[in-house]
Amino acid sequence: MTTPDLNLLRVFDVLLEERNVTRAGARLGLTQSAVSHALNRLRYTLNDELFVRGPSGMQPTPRALEMGPQVHAALNQLQAALTYPDFDPRRSERRFTVAAGSYACGVLAPPLVGRLAQEAPLAELAILDRAIDVVDRLDARRLDFLVGGVVSAPERFAREAILTETMTWVVARDHPLAGVKAVTLARLAEIPHAAITGGPKELRNPEADRRALVPQASWEDAGAFETALAAHGLTRRIGVQVPDTYSALAVVARTNMAALIPRRLAELAAQNGRIALIEPPYPSPAVEVTLLYLKERLNEPAIAWMRDLIVDVAEGL
């Protein structure tokens, strides 16, 4: 089998990420026709369709999914070997990728985007979801950073606490508890709650390391509320389970329910006048928000610069 040239592999790599010929062409500076032509050449060389059209875009074949991480890693290694090590943020057109949940998108992303626009005006920031394959994407360098609650991680990852967050209960502004100065645990237990179930339960790459990332289960303050309830012989009423903090805020603003929310996000939501904050009537521990990335990537000047920028922005919150 003939080895495909690097230009074809680059097209394959970007198309695997975008799943759309037009968007891939825009990133590569190629026309849609040129991308399609390159894909056809690669199909012929590898004797595989690689991508088939589906209702949600170009869907990769099993062969494409199998070779994708290796191709991406090889291209990155080659680029690192051939690229001058200096990094000039004012001139760089680099694309940085960060996986983050709703909390980081609401609290950290706005000031980070503002700083990036000032200091690296030509760079691009892509904030992606925290899917279950986040470890694979980090290992393949398809993802630069993960921001969120990670309790532990394999040794190859750096895990830095960049924010310490406290928790607060929120209710609608017109809720009966909104005007109460000191809500008791019993009254809090009486009303239904919008419970946040959290993100992916497993974040692992079993082929690379059998130890998985262990994510924070949810924003439920490490079980402090449940412990306090049990100590007083109380039980909570869960009215609905939601996947993230923004969903909980939306439910609370329109119902008689309460939700336990990170304080910075709750304070932002309260600015619209529809949410009121209630201090937890029990000892509520702080929660760490962490930045995760491959340790070896700090050898890349662009990654080291972006890591410092994220940390600096977080320290200013």
Disulfide bonds with the S-S distance in Angstrom:
none
